[in-house]
Amino acid sequence: GAHREAIAVIRREFPEGCTVFDIGCGTGHFVRTMRELKYTAFGLDVADPVAQLLRGEGFPVWHGTIEGVPAGWVNPQVCTSFLMLHHLTDPVGFIRSVRHKYPRALFIVADHNDLNGKRVRLRSEQSMPPRSYCFWGRAQLQLAMERAGYRPVVWPVKAQASEGGLAMAMPLYATLRRWTPTVAR
């Protein structure tokens, strides 16, 4: 799934010891994996119990939002964000914040692909806030990344059960390289 694909990109592009910053780290599956692979893993989550749990395991974890991370707290070569865009009221603002704070970092993003399927469940409990403030398809993720100043590469990846409960049909996965637009947006 998305974690496996991200790990493959990171291992191919970055040597051991590089810093990976998992934004929306949840209970820490990805930061633990990065540590096992000998990368320096940082996390961020809005849930204080999660931040405390991971700090107890020796991980540097910021409790709060990306906007609250102080300059110099982390200098990542890679930022990741898995299955959390649909929780945000301003996902493009979030992506812009990551780009602004860490302009040289590779940014890997994955979220559920709710729009490219044959039907979208707009009336289910899973589709209502705060679970889903927004829906994503390949074109929507690409547009959001471009508006935030990235030149995205977006491709579908089949999710694994460990990445969000039951296996989902096709979440989106994007790796984003730094791109400085000629006109500020």
C-alpha positions as a printed NumPy array, in Angstrom:
array([[  0.   ,   0.   ,   0.   ],
       [  0.921,   3.641,   0.374],
       [  3.359,   3.026,   3.238],
       [  5.186,   0.365,   1.242],
       [  5.412,   2.639,  -1.819],
       [  6.673,   5.557,   0.304],
       [  9.317,   3.361,   1.898],
       [ 10.495,   2.251,  -1.547],
       [ 10.827,   5.876,  -2.711],
       [ 12.621,   6.95 ,   0.472],
       [ 15.067,   4.036,   0.391],
       [ 15.793,   4.615,  -3.291],
       [ 16.282,   8.399,  -3.008],
       [ 17.691,   8.979,   0.501],
       [ 20.465,   7.3  ,   2.498],
       [ 19.936,   5.916,   5.99 ],
       [ 20.048,   8.585,   8.668],
       [ 18.045,  11.157,   6.706],
       [ 15.189,  12.805,   8.559],
       [ 11.606,  11.792,   7.757],
       [  8.808,  13.907,   9.252],
       [  5.458,  12.072,   9.381],
       [  2.694,  14.677,   9.641],
       [ -0.427,  13.148,  11.16 ],
       [  1.601,  10.224,  12.503],
       [ -1.277,   8.666,  14.446],
       [ -0.182,   5.78 ,  16.622],
       [  3.238,   5.708,  14.99 ],
       [  3.272,   2.81 ,  12.522],
       [  5.271,   4.745,   9.92 ],
       [  7.711,   6.455,  12.322],
       [  8.497,   3.082,  13.893],
       [  9.155,   1.604,  10.459],
       [ 11.426,   4.512,   9.54 ],
       [ 13.402,   4.039,  12.755],
       [ 13.754,   0.303,  12.059],
       [ 15.118,   1.198,   8.612],
       [ 17.686,   3.492,  10.269],
       [ 16.129,   6.825,   9.299],
       [ 15.671,   9.666,  11.787],
       [ 11.918,   9.753,  12.363],
       [  9.938,  12.744,  13.63 ],
       [  6.173,  12.907,  13.997],
       [  3.34 ,  15.376,  14.375],
       [ -0.215,  14.738,  15.543],
       [ -3.087,  16.801,  16.922],
       [ -3.936,  14.08 ,  19.466],
       [ -2.006,  14.623,  22.696],
       [ -2.253,  10.963,  23.857],
       [ -0.575,   9.867,  20.616],
       [  2.188,  12.434,  20.977],
       [  2.808,  11.349,  24.58 ],
       [  2.835,   7.652,  23.638],
       [  5.418,   8.155,  20.903],
       [  7.544,  10.502,  23.014],
       [  7.616,   7.724,  25.606],
       [  9.181,   5.531,  22.9  ],
       [ 11.858,   8.155,  22.265],
       [ 10.392,   9.791,  19.156],
       [ 10.43 ,  13.557,  18.79 ],
       [  6.728,  14.294,  18.213],
       [  5.097,  17.696,  17.926],
       [  1.629,  17.953,  19.452],
       [ -0.413,  20.381,  17.344],
       [ -0.677,  21.497,  13.748],
       [  1.957,  22.11 ,  11.096],
       [  1.559,  25.856,  11.531],
       [  2.633,  25.574,  15.179],
       [  5.925,  23.758,  14.554],
       [  8.707,  26.206,  15.448],
       [ 11.433,  26.979,  12.933],
       [ 14.405,  24.675,  13.437],
       [ 12.54 ,  21.996,  15.405],
       [ 12.947,  19.574,  12.492],
       [ 14.816,  19.827,   9.185],
       [ 13.393,  16.947,   7.14 ],
       [ 14.606,  15.648,   3.831],
       [ 11.2  ,  13.915,   3.483],
       [  7.753,  14.873,   4.774],
       [  4.936,  12.327,   4.696],
       [  1.207,  12.581,   5.322],
       [ -0.931,   9.47 ,   5.133],
       [ -4.725,   9.321,   5.035],
       [ -5.426,  12.626,   6.718],
       [ -6.253,  15.212,   4.036],
       [ -9.929,  14.307,   4.249],
       [ -9.917,  15.428,   7.92 ],
       [ -8.767,  18.97 ,   7.118],
       [-10.998,  21.964,   6.494],
       [ -8.262,  23.617,   4.377],
       [ -6.143,  20.905,   2.758],
       [ -4.526,  23.27 ,   0.222],
       [ -3.557,  25.594,   3.088],
       [ -2.033,  22.616,   4.896],
       [ -0.035,  21.612,   1.808],
       [  1.132,  25.214,   1.353],
       [  2.241,  25.291,   4.999],
       [  4.358,  22.165,   4.515],
       [  5.886,  23.608,   1.342],
       [  6.592,  26.938,   3.04 ],
       [  8.207,  25.373,   6.141],
       [ 10.156,  22.645,   4.306],
       [ 10.692,  23.85 ,   0.715],
       [ 13.549,  21.441,  -0.02 ],
       [ 11.859,  18.308,   1.34 ],
       [ 10.257,  15.653,  -0.79 ],
       [  6.579,  15.499,   0.215],
       [  4.763,  12.164,   0.001],
       [  0.986,  12.284,   0.454],
       [ -1.651,   9.552,   0.414],
       [ -5.396,   9.755,   0.903],
       [ -8.473,   7.72 ,   0.116],
       [ -9.573,   7.902,  -3.494],
       [-13.26 ,   8.635,  -3.011],
       [-13.944,  10.245,  -6.391],
       [-12.448,   7.912,  -8.975],
       [-14.722,   5.002,  -8.079],
       [-18.063,   4.265,  -9.66 ],
       [-20.028,   5.826,  -6.809],
       [-19.351,   8.175,  -3.97 ],
       [-21.18 ,   7.512,  -0.702],
       [-22.183,  11.061,   0.127],
       [-24.76 ,  10.183,   2.77 ],
       [-22.925,   7.596,   4.83 ],
       [-21.553,   8.38 ,   8.29 ],
       [-18.045,   7.788,   6.932],
       [-18.549,  10.665,   4.493],
       [-19.619,  13.338,   6.959],
       [-17.428,  15.768,   8.926],
       [-15.198,  15.533,  10.807],
       [-14.259,  12.324,   8.982],
       [-14.524,  13.759,   5.461],
       [-14.416,  17.478,   4.95 ],
       [-13.311,  16.839,   1.364],
       [-13.231,  14.078,  -1.223],
       [-10.236,  13.171,  -3.336],
       [ -9.643,  11.819,  -6.8  ],
       [ -6.453,  11.842,  -8.799],
       [ -7.26 ,  15.144, -10.551],
       [ -8.286,  16.83 ,  -7.29 ],
       [ -5.078,  15.834,  -5.492],
       [ -2.985,  16.984,  -8.425],
       [ -4.767,  20.355,  -8.526],
       [ -4.389,  20.851,  -4.754],
       [ -0.657,  20.131,  -4.962],
       [ -0.194,  22.457,  -7.938],
       [ -2.062,  25.262,  -6.14 ],
       [  0.295,  24.79 ,  -3.194],
       [  3.301,  25.209,  -5.512],
       [  4.344,  21.62 ,  -6.155],
       [  4.794,  19.783,  -9.404],
       [  3.119,  16.509,  -8.405],
       [  3.43 ,  12.988,  -9.659],
       [  0.213,  11.192,  -8.706],
       [ -0.523,   7.5  ,  -9.042],
       [ -3.007,   5.031,  -7.551],
       [ -1.924,   2.484,  -4.95 ],
       [ -4.019,  -0.288,  -3.474],
       [ -4.338,   0.192,   0.292],
       [ -3.443,  -2.403,   2.872],
       [ -5.606,  -3.098,   5.912],
       [ -2.957,  -1.643,   8.237],
       [ -3.249,   1.751,   6.548],
       [ -6.745,   2.647,   7.62 ],
       [ -8.778,  -0.287,   8.856],
       [-10.289,  -2.389,   6.113],
       [ -8.496,  -2.345,   2.784],
       [ -9.813,   0.518,   0.647],
       [-10.313,   0.289,  -3.084],
       [ -7.662,   2.76 ,  -4.275],
       [ -6.238,   5.582,  -2.163],
       [ -4.218,   8.21 ,  -3.921],
       [ -0.515,   8.502,  -3.555],
       [  1.627,  11.394,  -4.672],
       [  5.272,  12.204,  -4.455],
       [  5.932,  15.875,  -4.79 ],
       [  9.168,  17.527,  -5.646],
       [  9.93 ,  21.137,  -4.892],
       [  8.738,  23.517,  -7.554],
       [  9.054,  27.277,  -7.381],
       [  6.325,  28.881,  -9.485],
       [  7.242,  31.992, -11.479],
       [  4.218,  33.8  , -10.03 ],
       [  3.219,  33.581,  -6.386],
       [ -0.216,  32.042,  -5.923]])
